[in-house]
Amino acid sequence: MNKDEWGLTGTVAAALGGERAAALTALAGRVAELRDMSEDAATTDVLLAPLHGRAAQRWKRTAQADERWVHLGSGDGTSVLAVDEASDAGLREPAAAVVYPELHMRVVSWWLVHAWRGADLLDDTLESLNRWRITSGAVTARAVIEEAGSLVDEANALAQAWRTGKAAAVDDDDVKRPVLVRAALDPVLPKAALGSRMSGSHDKLRATNVLTLLKKLTKATGEARFPEWYDLLSDAAHPAFGARIALATPPLVHPSTAVAVRTYARAPMALDDGRSRRPLEPTVALAVADAVIAAGTHLLDVLDDGLAAVDDFGLTTAAATLTRRTYWRDFQPVRGSRACPCGRGKGSACGHRWGRETPSRALLTASQPAVSSASRSRAAGSRTVAGRSRSLLLSRRPGAARLHDAARSPDRRVRCGPARAVAEGWAGRRPTTRGSACDQPPGEPAERRHRTRGVGEGLRRGLP
Ligand SMILES: [Zn+2]
């Protein structure tokens, strides 16, 4: 997706409302930036396994000098951790060369996987909205919520671990320091990288339940509507009621409640009284839009903070200087006034020093919205949009669009009926559907007295 080219079609923007359309366009721009910086990336990581007893003896027999091994024994002498391909600097600092490159490569690949997954899900959700593929949009928007919850959970744990390691290791020597850092981070990484809920997965590597992730995302963002959105999107993602109404108008209900009428179309729909049209609420589409704006904005903020922490780890430990392996973000530290390779300022001001604060402080305050100072204004904007969208949702009250009011006006479209739901055409998909209400089948006269009813209300009353 090219951020300069992306934009909602006019019909879709009108159906979603101007505030949402603006927020979605801003989100699309940020996703495009994420793609630009990560799309062509590729990386490698290594996973070290402590060797015990015979395995350690076998390693000693088979390790070749030209493989440039370094190793680190456990404190009790029962195991050894070893890695090959150490650089010259790594051979001089074997403990650091064992610990830092491995951890850095693993957090880099952890970040990239989240970035790619987040960008794909966000891209697909935005594109689905634009093409009015609401069912697909519900599936991917739901996945965006889950992805954001997972990222928040793991990024907080990793940031906390790195903060502990960076602070605790300040006064220690060349061996104790790497040992402390590994003790802080290694317990967190396996679950982040290998957590699963498949049958047969290891008990210690059970992925966090998705409803727990939803709670964590709700707490981290302060956005209380995530459970509500997740419920509706889950229903729409499955062959259930939410999926049946994804492309339907809200029920138009006769005052007697005897009859409820819904109209279905593969396009946004409007209420037409012969004089004007106003969009009919696309309930599921609004949930897709609101959820992807809130979850997507937070996801991108946490990715920003997460990458700052990943770079801080790499540059504080000088991990990339200790190995001959190459990987993404394998930056070499700089000093003084030279621009830091992390891209966030001068080398002297970036804070990649033992004992200094980690850059992602916002991630560590789990009870507060996890936004960086740089992105706080963006998040504030999204909350404003979300606040306004709430008022839009609440306007879904019975009688908000009384068809019988429209019916009192002179009927200038006799053949079509005075007021009814009509599908909006849009140039992006079906140009032939663009036209007046007269392109649609005649409406039922009885609909004049019907009024719109929110989907939620219909559910509560057991209406279709
Ligand atoms: Zn830097």
Residues whose N, C-alpha, C, O or C-beta is under 5 A from the ligand:
A	BS01	ZN	C340 C342 R344 C350
